[in-house]
Amino acid sequence: MTHLEPLEPRRLFSGNISVTTGPGLTAKIIGDNGGDSFTVTLEKGVGYRVSGVGGTKVNGVAAVDIKSASALGLTVVTGSGKDHVSFNGAFGTQNLSIYTGGSDDQVSIQGSTHFGNLVISTSGGNDNVSLGQVTVTQNVVIWTSIGNDRVKLDNANIAMSLGISTGTGDDQVELTNSHITKSFGTCTGSGNDELKLTNTGISGNVGISMSDGDDHLSFSEVHIKRSLGVCTGNGNDSINFDHSVLVDAGAGINAGNGDNNLGGTDKLVVRGNSLFLGFEKQKKDHEDDHEDDHRGESD
């Protein structure tokens, strides 16, 4: 059973959010169209505390406690203002779903465990999504829409699959010091996008799709236990294997049309079949340079 308890009120100025509880250990946090900023923490012997930040009111006061002895399933919905949503500390939830409106939003989840699915969806704007020291027992899905977005996962342990999709814009996606038990798939929209995988293990397949634009993709200390597939659209793309990349099955990369560059293949080990397309200009330039060297020697 859950119930709400308001804390001592104080003078506040910005957005307003409402917190309600529902059946089956669920709760909702609903924002308005102002700039909503709040933090969710777990207070020992109390339950979940939703605290307004920078002037945001929670049910008309500074903060509200959700009394619960068990992990809750939480849904967060904010409006069209510049929202900051933060979950901090060593606590758990059941399914957690966060939906932010169209503006420059920030979503941060640090040091927590989620016994279910984690879904984050941001609408248009330059959004920032950050997950650190997070454990999820099911799937993680992150969608960002049009805008120059940044998505970063550091020390994430995901028991099932991870999916990331960014819309049109110059986006940055980073996955570091993490482990994914099943598959990882990401799709970036048109724009000059950057994707980095560092010190990460993925037990399933990896599929990466980057649309038109000058894209950069890098791998360093990555182990993929099944197959790797990469497709980039039109543009001058760069794909680099910086250090110790192992793919246990096959690998296929199609870089599309453009002045593309493939680097560090001596750091890449593929135990199955491999196919690399879209690097014909790089290969021709290398062959032309090789011929010029020979002509110089003969002269």
One Martini backbone bead per residue (centre of mass of N, CA, C, O) as a GRO file, in nm:
protein
  299
    1MET     BB    1   0.099   0.034   0.020
    2THR     BB    2   0.023   0.378  -0.069
    3HIS     BB    3   0.131   0.719   0.027
    4LEU     BB    4   0.110   1.063   0.086
    5GLU     BB    5   0.362   1.320   0.201
    6PRO     BB    6   0.404   1.630   0.291
    7LEU     BB    7   0.616   1.884   0.318
    8GLU     BB    8   0.749   2.163   0.397
    9PRO     BB    9   0.681   2.461   0.292
   10ARG     BB   10   0.785   2.691   0.024
   11ARG     BB   11   0.909   2.924  -0.174
   12LEU     BB   12   0.813   2.925  -0.522
   13PHE     BB   13   0.834   2.961  -0.906
   14SER     BB   14   0.794   2.740  -1.116
   15GLY     BB   15   0.702   2.458  -1.178
   16ASN     BB   16   0.450   2.188  -1.190
   17ILE     BB   17   0.381   1.895  -0.993
   18SER     BB   18   0.226   1.570  -0.982
   19VAL     BB   19   0.144   1.324  -0.727
   20THR     BB   20   0.040   0.982  -0.773
   21THR     BB   21  -0.142   0.700  -0.679
   22GLY     BB   22  -0.190   0.349  -0.744
   23PRO     BB   23  -0.238   0.050  -0.834
   24GLY     BB   24   0.000  -0.187  -0.787
   25LEU     BB   25   0.250  -0.015  -0.721
   26THR     BB   26   0.187   0.291  -0.828
   27ALA     BB   27   0.310   0.594  -1.001
   28LYS     BB   28   0.276   0.955  -1.071
   29ILE     BB   29   0.453   1.210  -1.270
   30ILE     BB   30   0.323   1.538  -1.341
   31GLY     BB   31   0.361   1.792  -1.562
   32ASP     BB   32   0.401   2.092  -1.709
   33ASN     BB   33   0.484   2.379  -1.928
   34GLY     BB   34   0.708   2.422  -1.759
   35GLY     BB   35   1.005   2.417  -1.572
   36ASP     BB   36   1.080   2.105  -1.475
   37SER     BB   37   1.235   2.024  -1.147
   38PHE     BB   38   1.353   1.698  -1.027
   39THR     BB   39   1.392   1.462  -0.749
   40VAL     BB   40   1.458   1.110  -0.691
   41THR     BB   41   1.446   0.940  -0.378
   42LEU     BB   42   1.559   0.737  -0.101
   43GLU     BB   43   1.416   0.711   0.220
   44LYS     BB   44   1.474   0.592   0.511
   45GLY     BB   45   1.163   0.476   0.628
   46VAL     BB   46   0.975   0.604   0.386
   47GLY     BB   47   1.076   0.633   0.067
   48TYR     BB   48   0.979   0.828  -0.179
   49ARG     BB   49   1.134   1.134  -0.296
   50VAL     BB   50   0.990   1.438  -0.422
   51SER     BB   51   1.193   1.709  -0.542
   52GLY     BB   52   1.217   2.028  -0.587
   53VAL     BB   53   1.387   2.239  -0.832
   54GLY     BB   54   1.425   2.574  -0.881
   55GLY     BB   55   1.092   2.612  -0.794
   56THR     BB   56   0.951   2.352  -0.792
   57LYS     BB   57   0.643   2.206  -0.748
   58VAL     BB   58   0.488   1.959  -0.517
   59ASN     BB   59   0.177   1.967  -0.460
   60GLY     BB   60   0.253   2.282  -0.362
   61VAL     BB   61   0.538   2.191  -0.262
   62ALA     BB   62   0.863   2.095  -0.212
   63ALA     BB   63   0.772   1.794  -0.112
   64VAL     BB   64   0.719   1.430  -0.159
   65ASP     BB   65   0.606   1.135  -0.009
   66ILE     BB   66   0.625   0.783  -0.092
   67LYS     BB   67   0.473   0.536   0.071
   68SER     BB   68   0.689   0.238   0.062
   69ALA     BB   69   0.804  -0.108   0.095
   70SER     BB   70   0.807  -0.117  -0.220
   71ALA     BB   71   0.854  -0.135  -0.536
   72LEU     BB   72   0.787   0.085  -0.795
   73GLY     BB   73   0.584   0.195  -1.055
   74LEU     BB   74   0.694   0.449  -1.286
   75THR     BB   75   0.551   0.763  -1.416
   76VAL     BB   76   0.677   1.017  -1.644
   77VAL     BB   77   0.534   1.351  -1.724
   78THR     BB   78   0.616   1.618  -1.935
   79GLY     BB   79   0.629   1.911  -2.084
   80SER     BB   80   0.743   2.196  -2.288
   81GLY     BB   81   0.964   2.249  -2.109
   82LYS     BB   82   1.260   2.278  -1.928
   83ASP     BB   83   1.364   1.967  -1.818
   84HIS     BB   84   1.450   1.803  -1.494
   85VAL     BB   85   1.537   1.459  -1.449
   86SER     BB   86   1.598   1.281  -1.131
   87PHE     BB   87   1.776   0.976  -1.030
   88ASN     BB   88   1.899   0.909  -0.696
   89GLY     BB   89   2.045   0.629  -0.584
   90ALA     BB   90   2.005   0.337  -0.378
   91PHE     BB   91   1.745   0.215  -0.567
   92GLY     BB   92   1.415   0.090  -0.657
   93THR     BB   93   1.223  -0.029  -0.936
   94GLN     BB   94   1.022  -0.091  -1.152
   95ASN     BB   95   0.888   0.021  -1.390
   96LEU     BB   96   1.033   0.289  -1.602
   97SER     BB   97   0.876   0.595  -1.725
   98ILE     BB   98   0.992   0.860  -1.953
   99TYR     BB   99   0.831   1.176  -2.052
  100THR     BB  100   0.918   1.441  -2.265
  101GLY     BB  101   0.898   1.735  -2.399
  102GLY     BB  102   0.940   2.017  -2.619
  103SER     BB  103   1.278   2.051  -2.534
  104ASP     BB  104   1.550   2.111  -2.320
  105ASP     BB  105   1.633   1.810  -2.183
  106GLN     BB  106   1.691   1.628  -1.864
  107VAL     BB  107   1.818   1.290  -1.795
  108SER     BB  108   1.888   1.130  -1.472
  109ILE     BB  109   2.054   0.812  -1.380
  110GLN     BB  110   2.183   0.719  -1.049
  111GLY     BB  111   2.249   0.438  -0.863
  112SER     BB  112   2.029   0.221  -0.978
  113THR     BB  113   1.742  -0.009  -0.967
  114HIS     BB  114   1.552  -0.206  -1.221
  115PHE     BB  115   1.260  -0.428  -1.206
  116GLY     BB  116   1.262  -0.384  -1.538
  117ASN     BB  117   1.170  -0.148  -1.746
  118LEU     BB  118   1.339   0.113  -1.943
  119VAL     BB  119   1.188   0.430  -2.040
  120ILE     BB  120   1.298   0.688  -2.277
  121SER     BB  121   1.129   0.999  -2.386
  122THR     BB  122   1.210   1.258  -2.617
  123SER     BB  123   1.152   1.540  -2.756
  124GLY     BB  124   1.205   1.811  -2.898
  125GLY     BB  125   1.547   1.895  -2.875
  126ASN     BB  126   1.828   1.943  -2.659
  127ASP     BB  127   1.915   1.644  -2.529
  128ASN     BB  128   1.989   1.475  -2.203
  129VAL     BB  129   2.112   1.138  -2.143
  130SER     BB  130   2.186   0.979  -1.818
  131LEU     BB  131   2.371   0.676  -1.722
  132GLY     BB  132   2.478   0.558  -1.386
  133GLN     BB  133   2.507   0.290  -1.217
  134VAL     BB  134   2.304   0.077  -1.371
  135THR     BB  135   2.031  -0.157  -1.314
  136VAL     BB  136   1.865  -0.389  -1.546
  137THR     BB  137   1.639  -0.669  -1.576
  138GLN     BB  138   1.571  -0.572  -1.863
  139ASN     BB  139   1.490  -0.324  -2.068
  140VAL     BB  140   1.629  -0.061  -2.285
  141VAL     BB  141   1.471   0.252  -2.392
  142ILE     BB  142   1.580   0.518  -2.625
  143TRP     BB  143   1.427   0.833  -2.716
  144THR     BB  144   1.501   1.081  -2.959
  145SER     BB  145   1.456   1.365  -3.123
  146ILE     BB  146   1.473   1.653  -3.253
  147GLY     BB  147   1.817   1.728  -3.228
  148ASN     BB  148   2.098   1.785  -3.011
  149ASP     BB  149   2.193   1.488  -2.879
  150ARG     BB  150   2.264   1.312  -2.558
  151VAL     BB  151   2.391   0.974  -2.493
  152LYS     BB  152   2.478   0.820  -2.171
  153LEU     BB  153   2.655   0.515  -2.072
  154ASP     BB  154   2.770   0.420  -1.737
  155ASN     BB  155   2.775   0.147  -1.577
  156ALA     BB  156   2.589  -0.068  -1.733
  157ASN     BB  157   2.341  -0.326  -1.641
  158ILE     BB  158   2.188  -0.540  -1.885
  159ALA     BB  159   1.980  -0.825  -1.898
  160MET     BB  160   1.906  -0.747  -2.186
  161SER     BB  161   1.818  -0.491  -2.392
  162LEU     BB  162   1.940  -0.225  -2.619
  163GLY     BB  163   1.776   0.086  -2.726
  164ILE     BB  164   1.867   0.349  -2.969
  165SER     BB  165   1.702   0.665  -3.070
  166THR     BB  166   1.770   0.926  -3.301
  167GLY     BB  167   1.722   1.211  -3.449
  168THR     BB  168   1.749   1.486  -3.601
  169GLY     BB  169   2.095   1.562  -3.577
  170ASP     BB  170   2.373   1.624  -3.362
  171ASP     BB  171   2.475   1.329  -3.226
  172GLN     BB  172   2.548   1.158  -2.903
  173VAL     BB  173   2.686   0.826  -2.835
  174GLU     BB  174   2.751   0.646  -2.521
  175LEU     BB  175   2.937   0.336  -2.428
  176THR     BB  176   3.053   0.250  -2.098
  177ASN     BB  177   3.138   0.013  -1.880
  178SER     BB  178   2.952  -0.228  -2.004
  179HIS     BB  179   2.657  -0.461  -1.997
  180ILE     BB  180   2.498  -0.687  -2.240
  181THR     BB  181   2.316  -0.978  -2.262
  182LYS     BB  182   2.209  -0.905  -2.530
  183SER     BB  183   2.115  -0.666  -2.736
  184PHE     BB  184   2.229  -0.398  -2.972
  185GLY     BB  185   2.052  -0.097  -3.081
  186THR     BB  186   2.106   0.170  -3.330
  187CYS     BB  187   1.955   0.498  -3.435
  188THR     BB  188   2.046   0.762  -3.643
  189GLY     BB  189   1.990   1.046  -3.771
  190SER     BB  190   2.024   1.309  -3.939
  191GLY     BB  191   2.367   1.393  -3.929
  192ASN     BB  192   2.646   1.460  -3.715
  193ASP     BB  193   2.745   1.168  -3.580
  194GLU     BB  194   2.825   1.000  -3.256
  195LEU     BB  195   2.986   0.676  -3.175
  196LYS     BB  196   3.069   0.512  -2.858
  197LEU     BB  197   3.267   0.217  -2.768
  198THR     BB  198   3.371   0.127  -2.426
  199ASN     BB  199   3.439  -0.117  -2.232
  200THR     BB  200   3.239  -0.351  -2.374
  201GLY     BB  201   2.976  -0.600  -2.336
  202ILE     BB  202   2.811  -0.824  -2.584
  203SER     BB  203   2.611  -1.117  -2.615
  204GLY     BB  204   2.489  -1.022  -2.871
  205ASN     BB  205   2.377  -0.838  -3.108
  206VAL     BB  206   2.488  -0.574  -3.344
  207GLY     BB  207   2.308  -0.270  -3.446
  208ILE     BB  208   2.399  -0.006  -3.688
  209SER     BB  209   2.237   0.313  -3.769
  210MET     BB  210   2.342   0.579  -3.996
  211SER     BB  211   2.267   0.851  -4.136
  212ASP     BB  212   2.295   1.120  -4.293
  213GLY     BB  213   2.633   1.221  -4.279
  214ASP     BB  214   2.912   1.298  -4.069
  215ASP     BB  215   3.027   1.012  -3.931
  216HIS     BB  216   3.123   0.863  -3.604
  217LEU     BB  217   3.292   0.547  -3.528
  218SER     BB  218   3.384   0.377  -3.214
  219PHE     BB  219   3.618   0.123  -3.091
  220SER     BB  220   3.703   0.005  -2.743
  221GLU     BB  221   3.716  -0.261  -2.580
  222VAL     BB  222   3.533  -0.491  -2.745
  223HIS     BB  223   3.273  -0.750  -2.692
  224ILE     BB  224   3.118  -0.963  -2.938
  225LYS     BB  225   2.935  -1.271  -2.931
  226ARG     BB  226   2.833  -1.206  -3.210
  227SER     BB  227   2.716  -0.983  -3.430
  228LEU     BB  228   2.809  -0.721  -3.678
  229GLY     BB  229   2.620  -0.424  -3.783
  230VAL     BB  230   2.685  -0.164  -4.036
  231CYS     BB  231   2.511   0.153  -4.131
  232THR     BB  232   2.578   0.421  -4.347
  233GLY     BB  233   2.523   0.696  -4.501
  234ASN     BB  234   2.554   0.972  -4.650
  235GLY     BB  235   2.896   1.060  -4.637
  236ASN     BB  236   3.178   1.137  -4.425
  237ASP     BB  237   3.297   0.854  -4.284
  238SER     BB  238   3.402   0.711  -3.958
  239ILE     BB  239   3.580   0.399  -3.878
  240ASN     BB  240   3.702   0.279  -3.555
  241PHE     BB  241   3.963   0.059  -3.420
  242ASP     BB  242   4.146   0.126  -3.138
  243HIS     BB  243   4.098  -0.136  -2.926
  244SER     BB  244   4.031  -0.442  -2.884
  245VAL     BB  245   3.830  -0.612  -3.109
  246LEU     BB  246   3.565  -0.862  -3.063
  247VAL     BB  247   3.411  -1.102  -3.296
  248ASP     BB  248   3.261  -1.413  -3.290
  249ALA     BB  249   3.135  -1.361  -3.551
  250GLY     BB  250   3.016  -1.159  -3.776
  251ALA     BB  251   3.096  -0.883  -4.019
  252GLY     BB  252   2.917  -0.577  -4.132
  253ILE     BB  253   3.008  -0.296  -4.357
  254ASN     BB  254   2.821   0.006  -4.465
  255ALA     BB  255   2.916   0.343  -4.566
  256GLY     BB  256   2.844   0.437  -4.828
  257ASN     BB  257   2.843   0.749  -4.961
  258GLY     BB  258   3.183   0.864  -4.970
  259ASP     BB  259   3.457   0.982  -4.773
  260ASN     BB  260   3.574   0.708  -4.635
  261ASN     BB  261   3.689   0.562  -4.313
  262LEU     BB  262   3.911   0.287  -4.218
  263GLY     BB  263   4.025   0.198  -3.888
  264GLY     BB  264   4.204  -0.045  -3.707
  265THR     BB  265   4.194  -0.351  -3.823
  266ASP     BB  266   4.431  -0.470  -3.642
  267LYS     BB  267   4.222  -0.458  -3.378
  268LEU     BB  268   4.046  -0.667  -3.539
  269VAL     BB  269   3.839  -0.958  -3.454
  270VAL     BB  270   3.699  -1.208  -3.677
  271ARG     BB  271   3.553  -1.533  -3.662
  272GLY     BB  272   3.400  -1.476  -3.907
  273ASN     BB  273   3.259  -1.320  -4.142
  274SER     BB  274   3.354  -1.047  -4.373
  275LEU     BB  275   3.228  -0.704  -4.469
  276PHE     BB  276   3.344  -0.419  -4.674
  277LEU     BB  277   3.176  -0.114  -4.753
  278GLY     BB  278   3.264   0.219  -4.884
  279PHE     BB  279   3.613   0.211  -4.932
  280GLU     BB  280   3.722   0.265  -5.226
  281LYS     BB  281   3.871   0.538  -5.209
  282GLN     BB  282   4.074   0.457  -4.996
  283LYS     BB  283   4.194   0.225  -5.162
  284LYS     BB  284   4.278   0.393  -5.413
  285ASP     BB  285   4.463   0.595  -5.269
  286HIS     BB  286   4.655   0.377  -5.168
  287GLU     BB  287   4.734   0.268  -5.448
  288ASP     BB  288   4.842   0.537  -5.562
  289ASP     BB  289   5.063   0.574  -5.352
  290HIS     BB  290   5.209   0.309  -5.418
  291GLU     BB  291   5.277   0.382  -5.713
  292ASP     BB  292   5.441   0.641  -5.653
  293ASP     BB  293   5.662   0.495  -5.497
  294HIS     BB  294   5.760   0.320  -5.735
  295ARG     BB  295   5.833   0.553  -5.927
  296GLY     BB  296   6.046   0.678  -5.742
  297GLU     BB  297   6.233   0.429  -5.742
  298SER     BB  298   6.281   0.417  -6.058
  299ASP     BB  299   6.400   0.716  -6.075
   0.00000   0.00000   0.00000
